[in-house]
Amino acid sequence: MKLIVSIVQNQDSKRLADQFVEKGVRATKLSSTGGFLRAGNTTFMMGVEDKKVDDVLELIKENCSTRTQTMMSPPSYDFTLESDLTYPIKVEVGGATIFVLPIDQFLQF
């Protein structure tokens, strides 16, 4: 058995959660916040039998797409004579960050 921890952007979380229900994948859903963009994420935690890990990973891959987003560059705290203006930059967001961990013991009470 494996523990799959999947961090996805909020835009993808509803679609992925619906697919988990449709495919019978039991998942715990947690709200989380990303550190770089400080945007809302959803973290799914799932205990999965070894033979179903690839199927769950494929389901995540199909439902979590990457996209480009424009954001303002962070202000510089370097005090120089140059102007300290922020400017728009494009960053890639979305997709999924996934951790697959072995489970030594699984209990339900």
C-alpha positions in Angstrom: 0.0 0.0 0.0 1.1 3.6 -0.8 0.2 7.0 0.5 -0.3 9.4 -2.4 -0.1 13.1 -1.5 -1.1 15.3 -4.4 -1.0 19.1 -4.3 -3.1 20.7 -7.1 -4.2 24.2 -8.0 -7.8 25.1 -6.8 -8.8 25.5 -10.5 -8.2 21.7 -11.0 -9.4 20.4 -7.6 -13.2 20.2 -8.3 -12.7 18.3 -11.5 -10.2 15.9 -9.9 -12.4 15.3 -6.8 -15.3 14.5 -9.1 -13.2 12.0 -11.0 -12.0 10.4 -7.7 -15.7 9.9 -6.7 -16.6 8.5 -10.2 -13.6 6.0 -10.1 -14.1 5.0 -6.5 -10.9 6.6 -5.2 -11.2 7.5 -1.6 -9.3 10.7 -0.8 -9.0 13.2 2.0 -9.1 16.8 0.8 -7.2 19.6 2.6 -7.0 23.3 1.8 -3.5 24.5 1.4 -1.6 27.6 0.2 1.3 27.7 -2.2 4.4 29.5 -1.0 5.5 31.1 -4.3 2.3 32.7 -5.6 0.5 32.4 -2.3 -2.4 31.0 -4.2 -5.0 28.5 -3.0 -4.2 24.9 -3.5 -5.9 21.6 -2.6 -4.0 18.7 -1.1 -5.4 15.3 -1.6 -4.2 12.4 0.6 -5.1 8.8 -0.6 -4.2 5.4 0.7 -3.9 3.3 -2.5 -3.2 -0.4 -3.1 0.1 -0.9 -5.0 -1.6 -2.2 -8.1 -3.8 0.9 -8.4 -1.1 3.5 -7.9 -0.5 4.0 -11.7 -4.2 4.4 -12.3 -4.5 7.1 -9.7 -1.4 8.9 -11.0 -2.9 8.8 -14.5 -6.2 10.2 -13.3 -4.3 13.1 -11.6 -2.3 13.7 -14.8 -5.4 13.8 -16.9 -7.2 16.4 -14.7 -4.4 18.7 -13.6 -3.1 20.9 -16.4 -0.4 23.5 -16.4 -1.1 26.9 -17.7 0.7 30.3 -18.0 -0.4 33.1 -15.6 0.8 36.7 -15.6 1.8 38.2 -12.2 3.6 41.3 -11.0 7.2 40.8 -10.2 8.0 41.1 -6.5 9.4 44.5 -5.5 13.2 44.8 -5.0 14.5 45.8 -1.7 17.9 46.7 -3.1 18.2 50.5 -2.5 19.9 51.8 -5.6 19.3 54.8 -7.7 17.4 52.7 -10.3 13.6 52.9 -10.3 11.9 50.3 -8.1 9.0 49.4 -10.4 7.3 46.1 -10.6 6.5 44.6 -14.0 4.4 41.8 -15.2 6.1 38.4 -15.6 4.7 35.1 -16.9 4.9 32.0 -14.7 3.8 28.5 -15.2 1.1 27.3 -12.7 -1.1 24.3 -12.3 -0.3 20.7 -12.8 0.3 18.6 -9.7 3.0 18.0 -7.2 2.8 14.4 -6.1 4.5 12.4 -3.4 4.2 8.6 -3.3 5.2 7.1 0.1 5.3 3.6 1.4 2.9 2.7 4.2 4.3 0.5 6.9 0.9 0.0 8.6 -2.7 0.8 7.8 -5.3 0.8 10.6 -9.0 1.7 10.8 -10.9 2.0 14.1 
